[in-house]
Amino acid sequence: MSKNNLDRPLTIRDIQEVLIPAMEAVFATKKELLGFSIKKELTEFKDEIHEFKDGMYRFKIEMYEFKDEMYEFRDEMTKFKNNAYNFQDKVLKDLDTLLTEKTMVFYHMEKHRKMWQVVIPALEAKKILAPNQLKRIKALAVY
C-alpha cells in the first residue's frame, strides 16, 4: 500500500499537508518579507557604497599629491646632481690650471737654477764679485 501511495499523483490535500510546510521551511513567507526592512538596508548599503567611493576619491587625490611630491623630489635631485657635476667640473678645471701653473713655476725655477749654475762660477772665475759676496750668494742656495 505504501508503494501505491507514492505512485499516485499529488492531491490538494497532499500539497497542503506536505509540500507547503516543507516550502515554508525553505522560503520566506509574505509576513517575513514585510518584516524585513529592505529599504532601510538598501539605504544603508547605498550610504556605505558612497562612503567607500568618497574614501577611494580621497585616496586618489592623496596619490596624485604624492605623485606631485615625487616629481618635485626628482626635480630637486636632478638640480642637486647638476650642481654637484658643475662643482666637480669647476674643481677639475681649477686643479688642471693649478697643475699647469705648478709645472710652469717648476720649469721657470729649473731654468733660473741652471742660469745661476752658469753665472756664479763665471763671476767667481772672472773675479767680478768679492769672495765674501760669493759666500753669501752660495749661502742663499739659489741653485
C-alpha positions as a Python dict, from the first residue, in 0.01 Angstrom:
ca = {
    (1, 'M'): (0, 0, 0),
    (2, 'S'): (282, 237, 66),
    (3, 'K'): (412, 181, -283),
    (4, 'N'): (73, 261, -409),
    (5, 'N'): (65, 587, -211),
    (6, 'L'): (395, 705, -356),
    (7, 'D'): (300, 632, -714),
    (8, 'R'): (-27, 825, -715),
    (9, 'P'): (-43, 1195, -822),
    (10, 'L'): (-41, 1474, -563),
    (11, 'T'): (-372, 1591, -433),
    (12, 'I'): (-457, 1930, -289),
    (13, 'R'): (-460, 1774, 50),
    (14, 'D'): (-105, 1636, -5),
    (15, 'I'): (12, 1978, -113),
    (16, 'Q'): (-140, 2139, 199),
    (17, 'E'): (-6, 1878, 437),
    (18, 'V'): (339, 1802, 293),
    (19, 'L'): (456, 2047, 29),
    (20, 'I'): (353, 2380, 182),
    (21, 'P'): (510, 2312, 527),
    (22, 'A'): (829, 2196, 354),
    (23, 'M'): (835, 2515, 144),
    (24, 'E'): (775, 2734, 448),
    (25, 'A'): (1094, 2597, 599),
    (26, 'V'): (1294, 2700, 292),
    (27, 'F'): (1121, 3010, 152),
    (28, 'A'): (1025, 3334, 322),
    (29, 'T'): (658, 3398, 378),
    (30, 'K'): (479, 3721, 295),
    (31, 'K'): (479, 3814, 663),
    (32, 'E'): (852, 3759, 686),
    (33, 'L'): (916, 3965, 375),
    (34, 'L'): (715, 4252, 515),
    (35, 'G'): (912, 4219, 839),
    (36, 'F'): (1240, 4289, 661),
    (37, 'S'): (1339, 4648, 636),
    (38, 'I'): (1478, 4608, 288),
    (39, 'K'): (1450, 4973, 202),
    (40, 'K'): (1642, 5067, 515),
    (41, 'E'): (1910, 4806, 447),
    (42, 'L'): (1942, 4920, 87),
    (43, 'T'): (1976, 5281, 200),
    (44, 'E'): (2246, 5183, 450),
    (45, 'F'): (2424, 4981, 183),
    (46, 'K'): (2398, 5273, -59),
    (47, 'D'): (2545, 5503, 208),
    (48, 'E'): (2831, 5258, 266),
    (49, 'I'): (2898, 5250, -108),
    (50, 'H'): (2906, 5631, -116),
    (51, 'E'): (3144, 5639, 179),
    (52, 'F'): (3366, 5385, 5),
    (53, 'K'): (3360, 5588, -317),
    (54, 'D'): (3445, 5904, -121),
    (55, 'G'): (3730, 5722, 52),
    (56, 'M'): (3862, 5600, -283),
    (57, 'Y'): (3834, 5952, -424),
    (58, 'R'): (4030, 6092, -127),
    (59, 'F'): (4286, 5816, -171),
    (60, 'K'): (4315, 5901, -540),
    (61, 'I'): (4371, 6268, -454),
    (62, 'E'): (4636, 6170, -197),
    (63, 'M'): (4809, 5956, -459),
    (64, 'Y'): (4813, 6247, -704),
    (65, 'E'): (4960, 6469, -432),
    (66, 'F'): (5220, 6202, -357),
    (67, 'K'): (5296, 6177, -728),
    (68, 'D'): (5346, 6555, -743),
    (69, 'E'): (5575, 6539, -439),
    (70, 'M'): (5777, 6264, -607),
    (71, 'Y'): (5813, 6476, -921),
    (72, 'E'): (5929, 6770, -706),
    (73, 'F'): (6178, 6543, -530),
    (74, 'R'): (6303, 6412, -865),
    (75, 'D'): (6348, 6771, -989),
    (76, 'E'): (6534, 6867, -670),
    (77, 'M'): (6761, 6563, -703),
    (78, 'T'): (6829, 6649, -1067),
    (79, 'K'): (6923, 7006, -969),
    (80, 'F'): (7142, 6876, -687),
    (81, 'K'): (7311, 6630, -923),
    (82, 'N'): (7367, 6902, -1182),
    (83, 'N'): (7513, 7133, -918),
    (84, 'A'): (7743, 6856, -796),
    (85, 'Y'): (7862, 6785, -1152),
    (86, 'N'): (7912, 7157, -1221),
    (87, 'F'): (8111, 7193, -899),
    (88, 'Q'): (8318, 6887, -988),
    (89, 'D'): (8386, 7030, -1335),
    (90, 'K'): (8493, 7362, -1181),
    (91, 'V'): (8721, 7190, -930),
    (92, 'L'): (8880, 6977, -1203),
    (93, 'K'): (8929, 7283, -1422),
    (94, 'D'): (9089, 7474, -1131),
    (95, 'L'): (9302, 7172, -1048),
    (96, 'D'): (9416, 7148, -1409),
    (97, 'T'): (9503, 7520, -1401),
    (98, 'L'): (9697, 7477, -1077),
    (99, 'L'): (9887, 7177, -1213),
    (100, 'T'): (9975, 7375, -1526),
    (101, 'E'): (10089, 7671, -1315),
    (102, 'K'): (10293, 7441, -1089),
    (103, 'T'): (10460, 7286, -1393),
    (104, 'M'): (10534, 7630, -1533),
    (105, 'V'): (10673, 7755, -1200),
    (106, 'F'): (10884, 7440, -1168),
    (107, 'Y'): (11011, 7484, -1526),
    (108, 'H'): (11088, 7852, -1460),
    (109, 'M'): (11268, 7774, -1132),
    (110, 'E'): (11469, 7499, -1301),
    (111, 'K'): (11567, 7740, -1576),
    (112, 'H'): (11659, 8003, -1316),
    (113, 'R'): (11867, 7749, -1118),
    (114, 'K'): (12058, 7642, -1430),
    (115, 'M'): (12125, 8005, -1512),
    (116, 'W'): (12276, 8062, -1165),
    (117, 'Q'): (12482, 7746, -1203),
    (118, 'V'): (12645, 7913, -1502),
    (119, 'V'): (12657, 8273, -1370),
    (120, 'I'): (12807, 8214, -1022),
    (121, 'P'): (13109, 8014, -1143),
    (122, 'A'): (13163, 8271, -1416),
    (123, 'L'): (13154, 8556, -1162),
    (124, 'E'): (13398, 8363, -944),
    (125, 'A'): (13634, 8287, -1232),
    (126, 'K'): (13644, 8643, -1359),
    (127, 'K'): (13668, 8779, -1003),
    (128, 'I'): (13380, 9017, -1057),
    (129, 'L'): (13245, 8962, -705),
    (130, 'A'): (13438, 8962, -382),
    (131, 'P'): (13485, 8625, -205),
    (132, 'N'): (13256, 8726, 83),
    (133, 'Q'): (12981, 8821, -169),
    (134, 'L'): (13016, 8482, -337),
    (135, 'K'): (12988, 8310, 5),
    (136, 'R'): (12665, 8498, 76),
    (137, 'I'): (12521, 8407, -265),
    (138, 'K'): (12615, 8040, -214),
    (139, 'A'): (12460, 8053, 136),
    (140, 'L'): (12130, 8158, -20),
    (141, 'A'): (12132, 7824, -211),
    (142, 'V'): (11990, 7979, -522),
    (143, 'Y'): (12095, 7673, -714),
}
